[in-house]
Amino acid sequence: MLSFVMDMLQCPHCHGSLRWVITAQSGDRIEEATVQCQTCDASYPVREGIGLFLTPDLPRNDLWEQVESGLTAYIREQPDVERRLMNVPLETLGPADLHFRAMVLEDRGEFAEAKAATKLAHPGLYTPEYRACHESQRAYVIERLQGVTTPIVDLASGRGDLVELLARRVTAPIIATDFSPRILRRDQRWLEYCGLYNRVSLLAFDARRTPFKDGTITTLTTNLGLPNIEEPDRLLSELRRIVSGSLFAISMLYPENDDANATAIRAAKLSAMLFEREALAAFSTAGWHVELANRCSGHARPTPQGVVIEGIGIDGLPVAETTLEWTTLIAH
């Protein structure tokens, strides 16, 4: 993490001040450090350039760790599956298996090959309307952030698609965040491969209890990240505490009268971020003023399952074909 981030942080547990002991530094980047709260004595490390500000008392389900490490282990233990997935021409694989191959290649650090597999997979995973609407939202956010000079914090960065675009096209420093150290390590390697790592700091924390001081963030972004965070009411109040400017949240909203998807959404407790009426109410309750910008609609279908990695899909939603309402939710 770049050293300027130090001034933005406090203890995520009690909001106390932090004492930094830096043991390895490369220019402006802190590579290794021990960070201790001066109030509650909680300790947070910086390891291999990634600040780890996770509190042990909040339960979390690290799907990135489960899926990516599990896939790598499965491939290693199943040589026939590895051969059929990794040692055949890309064009012979279905879209889901192309995605799994890309994940394995990324884990091996073979990013050029992974990028080729991902590019070939996407048209089979997502409809043209889905991809066009998503691209429209990303382009809209990039355009709105031209001229921003203060740090942009990206929440629930995942595989870092928006972070990469921000690092390429916006001059402000970027802070990529996720609660999964594994996915941040992947993003670190990917950004190094792209020649963009010098623009980005990496922080691991739970978005329900962030390590940022009150009002220290002027621009917060997220790319389809809000539905992936548990307890949205607690989340939105926490984000309201740390943001003094605006939140730009790329979002897709489901029709509430779509019975199949609505049932799955409510069963997964995701309705507060995936239904427009409930999302607006949740933001309002947390003290935000919200507008839905750059709206567009597009047909979406369930992502196909793997053939080589049999019966495993990519996304949990939608569970049935539907029309999604895409928007950039701007909250002040």
FIKOL-704560 format. One record per residue (C-alpha): z, y negated, x negated. Coordinates in steps of 0.001 Angstrom, whole numbers, plus 500000, padded with zeros to 6 digits. Last residue first. Example, Ala and Ser with C-alpha at 12.3 -4.5 7.8 and 13.67 -1.06 7.14 Angstrom:
BEGIN
507140501060486330 507800504500487700 
END
This chain:
BEGIN
498323488143524404 496557491367525405 492853492061525072 491739495381526547 488316496168525179 486536498030527937 484888501302528890 484840502555532475 484185506273532419 481946508166534812 482841511816535259 481990515369534290 485027517647534293 487944518269531909 487502514842530355 489570515037528307 491224517547525948 488810516704523156 487324519018520516 487174522488522033 488214525918520759 486749529026522433 485465530734519314 485509529088515932 482008530495515405 481072529566518954 483104526377519343 483700524660522635 481640521880524183 483092518428524871 483742517807528551 481258515339530082 480916511570530170 478602509200532059 478957505554531141 480281502282532468 480561498958530634 483215496266530364 483128493726527538 486607492325528256 489586493474530308 492148490674530191 495897491005529727 498974488767529577 501804490825528078 505486490852529005 506249494590528975 506011494760532779 502575493136532603 501341495720530113 502541498599532283 501034497073535444 497653496591533770 497683500190532555 498699501538535955 495856499786537773 493288500663535127 494071504381534873 494002505854531348 496983504149529683 499783504696532210 498083507875533456 498689509814530243 501562512068531371 499609515227530425 499906516538534003 498871513091535262 495720513140533157 494842516716534132 495196515937537845 493196512718537456 490450514611535638 489947517133538421 490566514702541285 488311511828540261 489793509363542777 491777507611540023 488595506686538182 489168507030534411 489551504211531906 488262504102528349 489966501775525900 489362499743522758 492637497861522352 492534494335520895 496115493041520666 496593489315520178 498919486830518481 502668487026517813 502732490816517785 505910492588516606 508088492460519723 505240492921522211 504266496059520308 507771497436520843 507658496616524547 504270498296524831 505498501462523112 508665501836525196 506568501682528348 503942503979526807 506388506867526148 504144509024523926 501267507658521882 497829509274522190 496875507170525216 497131503990523080 494807505050520260 491342504696521747 490502502418518808 493485500172518151 493737496607516943 496610494217516192 496039490621515102 498808488064514459 501408490554513271 504781489221512032 506172488471515473 509444490326514878 509454492252511590 507339495376511233 508753498859510589 507591500262513957 509664502192516453 507503503337519384 504488503224517070 505994505998514932 505339505254511285 502949506024508417 501501503036506565 498227502710504621 496919499508503032 493184498700503028 490711496439501223 490834498180497810 490157501470499625 486661500392500625 484434502122498040 483242504642500645 484656507627498707 487941505761498220 488005505052501950 487515508763502676 490262509802500272 492720507364501831 491645508364505333 492467512012504573 495861510981503212 496353508930506380 495498511980508489 498160514029506714 500813511318506850 500623511507510663 502391508649512496 499332506453512030 498608503096510449 495748501295508711 496604497824507378 493475495735506785 493032492605504675 490883489920506347 487198489561505387 485751491501508318 482587493628508102 483131496594505795 486914496916506007 486783496386509771 484118499064510159 486124501553508083 489295500791510009 487448501332513298 486419504872512331 489763505625510637 490214509314511347 493376508530513305 494070504795513207 497014504939515604 497437501154515296 495173498942513180 496970495965511625 494757493000510726 496183490845507938 495576487069508218 492078485726507528 490304486104510875 486844484508510649 485040487332512421 487561489154514563 485766488732517897 482529490122516414 484264493206515045 485947493779518419 482627493514520272 480853495862517844 483580498456518363 483346498097522139 479550498404522171 479710501498519949 481987503176522465 479671502261525344 476606503584523490 478330506841522473 479522507609526002 476171506653527493 474282508909525061 476596511800526050 479130513126523567 479556516355521613 475916517285521140 474844513836519935 477968513761517703 477444516985515743 474492515984513533 476238512865512274 479451514821511736 477685517462509637 475995514828507443 479289512972506978 481030516184505923 478366516866503281 478844513389501804 482625513755502079 483181516945500091 486893516307499488 487888519869500397 489772518698503474 486715516651504354 484526519760504127 486899521659506429 486815518844508989 483018518609508784 482733522347509423 484940521965512494 482669519206513830 479566521312513179 481316524138515022 481769521890518039 478145520696517929 476538524150517674 475516525516514303 472055526632513158 470964523112512208 473703522845509611 472176525671507591 474603528581506999 477351529062504425 480236527095505968 480704528395509503 479310531940509351 480721532484505843 484107531038506732 484266533213509847 483570536299507732 486149535226505145 488931534877507746 492176533988505926 490797530872504221 489111529721507411 492346530120509380 494349528246506741 491937525315506768 491911525239510565 495705525337510743 496053522510508219 493628520394510229 494900521285513694 498659521323513143 498827518367510775 496536516248512939 498458517376516030 501677515864514698 503951516254517724 506771513753517476 510516513800518084 512242510501517202 515475510941515201 513904511400511766 512548507845511432 509081507557509898 508443504706507481 506258506481504906 504288503901502894 501167505502501425 500107504721497843 500649508210496465 504149508213497947 506071505197499212 509460506429500308 511802505401503134 515603505545502922 518132504764505643 521182502967504210 522127501434507603 522281497758506625 520598497348503234 517776499676504277 516358501508501294 512792501666499984 511947504035497138 508608503406495490 505377505004494304 501810503651494395 502363499974495159 498979498231494968 498645494718493555 497631495969490117 498476499666490010 502197500187490638 504620503011489978 508426503031490228 508998500245492746 512601499956493941 512499497933497153 515609496885499118 514902496444502829 516420494142505421 517803495664508621 515773496263511762 518034499229512727 515687502225512674 512348500698511687 513955499021508654 512036495860507868 508480495062506854 506090492105506742 507131490846503284 506404494251501737 502829494228503090 501771491710500415 502243494467497811 499215496501498823 500000500000500000 
END
